[in-house]
Amino acid sequence: MSIKKGDTVKVLTGKDAGKQGKVLRMITATNRVVVEGVNKIKKHQKPSRSLPQGGILSMEASLHRSNVMLVCDNCKKPTRVGIKFLDNNEKARVCKKCGEILK
């Protein structure tokens, strides 16, 4: 996948379009990502041992990965991701706009 946990992404569509956040979790089986502070939902939680009060929790829901775009650290713009082979035959992700290798 071109997006990894810890990357900064920009949301392209939906109610949170234009917002940026850090990827908290990748769900590779369904091609979905959970982005920090984006697509917030309310979850009604019963009281349990870990949460004795119960109540209504606010948490991030997943987005399809086609609805987010990686933001380059160097040029600070949303970009597509390319693949480049380094001298030691390792793959590296590359920004399509500035050509910089992404970490």
N, C-alpha and C positions, 0 to 999 in steps of 0.2 A: 504494500500500500504506500501511497505517496505521503500520507499523513501519519504521524506517530504520536504517541503519548508525550506530552510536554511541549508540542508545537503550538505556536500562536496562529489562530485561524480567524477568518472573517466570515460571517454568516451572509449568504447571498440572497436567500429567499425566506419568506415566512414573516411572522410577527416581529422577530428580532433582527430583521435584515439590516445590515450595516454595522452591527455590533461585533466587537472583537473579544476573544477570550482564549484561554489556554485549554488544550485538550486534556481532560482528566482521565478518560478511559476510552479504549477502542473495543468495539464489539465486532470482531472480524467475521463471525458466522452470518451476521445480518447486514454487514457494511454500514454500521452506525457508529457515531461518535458522541461522547458526552462532553460538552464545552462548559467551562466555568462561567457562571453568571448568565447563561443564555438558556432560553426555553424552560423557564421556571414553571413548576406545577405544584399544586397543593396535594399532599397525601395525608389521609386520615389514618392515624396510627392508634391501635388499641394499646392500653397499658400492658407493659411486660416487665421482666426483671431489669432489662437494660434501659428501659424508658418507663419508669413507674407512673409518671403523670399521663402518658399518652398525649393526645392532642393532634393538632394540624401542623404538619411539617412542610416547609417549603424546600424543594429540591430540584435539581436539574434533570430534565428528561433528555433522551437521546435524539439526535438528528441524523438524517441520512447523510453519508459522506459526500454525496454530490451537491449538497446544499451549502457546503463550506469550502473555502479556498485558503490555502496556506499563505501566510504573510512572511515575506523574506525579512530576515534580521538586518541585512545590509541596506537594501533600498526602501524598506518599510512599506512595500506595496504588495497587494495580493497578487499571486503569481501561480502559473502552472509549474509543475515539477518535471524536470528532465532527469535522465540517468546518464552518468558519465563513468567510464572505467578509468581508474587511477593507474599509476605505473606498477603498483604491486598487485594488479588484477582484482582490486576490490571495487565494488559499486559505490557510487556517491550520488546523493541527490543534488541537483543543480537548479538554481533559479533561472527561469526562462527569460526574465527581463534584464537582469544584470550579469548573469553568467557565474555568479558566486556560488561556491559549494556550501550547501546547507548542512548544519550540524545534525 
